[in-house]
Amino acid sequence: MITHTAKKVYYSSPLVVIIMESGVEVRFPITENPRLARGTPAQLNNVEVSPFGLHWPDLDEDLSFEGLWRGDFGQAQKLSEC
């Protein structure tokens, strides 16, 4: 269980960068997620942070911190598991 929250989230081509309050940094390429991969820089930087994860309202995408810690960056992996 993640006990700290994101302090800052931003898009820096080609990565989404998440800086946690603890100082831990998580980065992943947007190509790992089909919805994020179709986003513009403005859409990718419009991200809402909750205690549980991230939400991109313009792209209708949600990622949990728990999933991110496991290396699950969204739909690309789910589709490959089918």
C-alpha positions in Angstrom: 0.0 0.0 0.0 1.3 3.4 -1.0 1.4 5.7 2.1 2.6 8.8 0.4 1.2 10.9 -2.4 2.4 12.6 -5.6 3.9 16.0 -5.1 4.3 16.7 -8.8 3.2 15.1 -12.1 4.2 16.3 -15.5 4.8 15.2 -19.1 8.4 15.5 -20.4 8.4 13.9 -23.9 8.3 11.0 -24.1 7.8 10.3 -20.4 5.2 10.9 -17.7 7.2 11.9 -14.6 5.7 11.4 -11.1 7.6 12.8 -8.1 6.3 11.5 -4.8 6.4 13.4 -1.5 9.0 10.9 -0.3 11.3 12.0 -3.2 10.8 8.7 -5.1 10.5 9.4 -8.8 8.5 7.2 -11.2 8.8 7.6 -15.0 7.2 5.8 -17.8 7.0 6.3 -21.5 3.5 7.3 -22.8 3.9 4.6 -25.5 3.1 2.1 -22.7 -0.5 3.3 -22.6 -2.6 3.7 -25.8 -4.8 6.5 -24.5 -1.9 8.6 -23.2 0.1 7.9 -26.5 -2.7 9.7 -28.4 -2.6 12.8 -26.1 -1.2 16.2 -26.9 1.3 17.8 -24.5 -1.5 20.0 -23.1 -3.7 17.0 -22.5 -0.9 15.0 -20.9 -0.1 17.9 -18.5 -3.7 18.2 -17.5 -3.6 15.5 -14.8 -5.5 15.3 -11.6 -3.8 13.7 -8.5 -5.7 11.9 -5.8 -4.3 9.9 -2.8 -4.8 6.8 -4.9 -3.6 7.7 -8.4 -3.7 9.9 -11.5 -6.6 11.0 -13.7 -6.3 12.6 -17.2 -9.8 14.0 -17.7 -9.2 15.0 -21.4 -8.1 11.4 -22.2 -10.4 9.5 -19.9 -7.5 7.6 -18.3 -6.9 6.6 -14.7 -3.8 5.0 -13.3 -3.4 3.9 -9.7 -0.2 4.4 -7.7 -0.4 0.7 -6.7 -0.5 -0.3 -10.3 2.3 2.0 -11.3 4.5 0.5 -8.5 3.9 -2.9 -10.1 4.9 -1.6 -13.5 1.3 -1.5 -14.9 1.2 1.6 -17.0 -2.3 1.0 -18.4 -4.0 -0.7 -21.3 -1.0 -1.8 -23.4 -0.1 -4.6 -20.9 -3.8 -5.6 -20.3 -4.3 -6.0 -24.0 -1.1 -8.1 -24.4 -2.3 -10.4 -21.6 -5.5 -11.4 -23.5 
